[in-house]
Structure formats: structure tokens, C-alpha cells
Amino acid sequence: MTEPMHQSQQPAAPTPASVNGDVPIESWRRGLEQISEAPSTERHGLLSTMLDDLDSQVSSL
């Protein structure tokens, strides 16, 4: 049985987590740390991959 929604409890706006499941924030933070330590020749590819993941999460909204 579900409890009735009180007036102060409004449904939240959709987020990447509510649409696609967990958002890997901690994973992205660790990835950014690793990218910052990577040689400059590798950073572009690593950032591109991370941004593609972020784009897919945002586009799901």
C-alpha cells in the first residue's frame, strides 16, 4: 500500500538517474583524476569517451 502524497511532496523533475538508473558521478570524478594525470597525448581521447557517456545520460532526459 502506498502512502498518499502530501502537498509538500511534489514529484521531482526527471534526472539522468531517474530516467536511466544510477548516474556514475563518482566514476566520472575518478576518471577526471586519472585523465588529469595522463600524458597530454592521451587526454583528448579519454575526455572524449567521458563526454560521450555524459551526453548519452543528458540526451535521455
C-alpha positions as CSV (number, residue, x, y, z in Angstrom):
1,M,0.0,0.0,0.0
2,T,1.4,3.4,-0.9
3,E,1.1,6.5,1.2
4,P,-0.8,9.4,-0.1
5,M,1.5,12.2,-1.4
6,H,1.4,15.2,0.8
7,Q,1.2,18.7,-0.7
8,S,4.8,19.4,0.1
9,Q,6.0,16.2,-1.6
10,Q,5.9,17.1,-5.3
11,P,7.3,14.7,-7.9
12,A,10.8,15.6,-8.7
13,A,11.8,16.7,-12.2
14,P,13.4,13.9,-14.2
15,T,17.1,13.4,-13.8
16,P,19.6,11.1,-15.6
17,A,19.3,8.8,-12.6
18,S,15.5,8.6,-12.6
19,V,15.5,8.0,-16.4
20,N,18.4,5.7,-16.9
21,G,19.3,4.4,-13.4
22,D,22.3,5.4,-11.4
23,V,24.5,8.3,-12.6
24,P,28.1,7.3,-12.3
25,I,29.2,10.6,-10.6
26,E,31.9,9.0,-8.5
27,S,33.2,7.1,-11.5
28,W,33.4,10.3,-13.5
29,R,35.3,12.0,-10.7
30,R,37.8,9.2,-10.6
31,G,38.0,9.3,-14.4
32,L,38.8,13.0,-14.3
33,E,41.5,12.5,-11.8
34,Q,43.0,9.8,-13.9
35,I,42.7,12.0,-17.1
36,S,44.5,14.9,-15.3
37,E,47.4,12.5,-14.6
38,A,47.5,11.0,-18.0
39,P,50.0,12.2,-20.6
40,S,48.7,15.1,-22.7
41,T,48.7,13.0,-25.9
42,E,46.1,10.6,-24.3
43,R,43.8,13.2,-22.6
44,H,41.8,14.1,-25.7
45,G,40.6,10.5,-26.3
46,L,39.9,9.9,-22.6
47,L,37.9,13.1,-22.3
48,S,36.0,12.4,-25.5
49,T,34.9,9.0,-24.1
50,M,33.8,10.5,-20.8
51,L,31.9,13.3,-22.6
52,D,30.1,10.7,-24.8
53,D,28.9,9.0,-21.7
54,L,27.7,12.2,-20.2
55,D,26.0,13.2,-23.5
56,S,24.1,9.9,-23.6
57,Q,22.9,10.4,-20.0
58,V,21.7,14.0,-20.7
59,S,20.1,13.1,-24.0
60,S,17.9,10.5,-22.2
61,L,16.1,13.4,-20.5
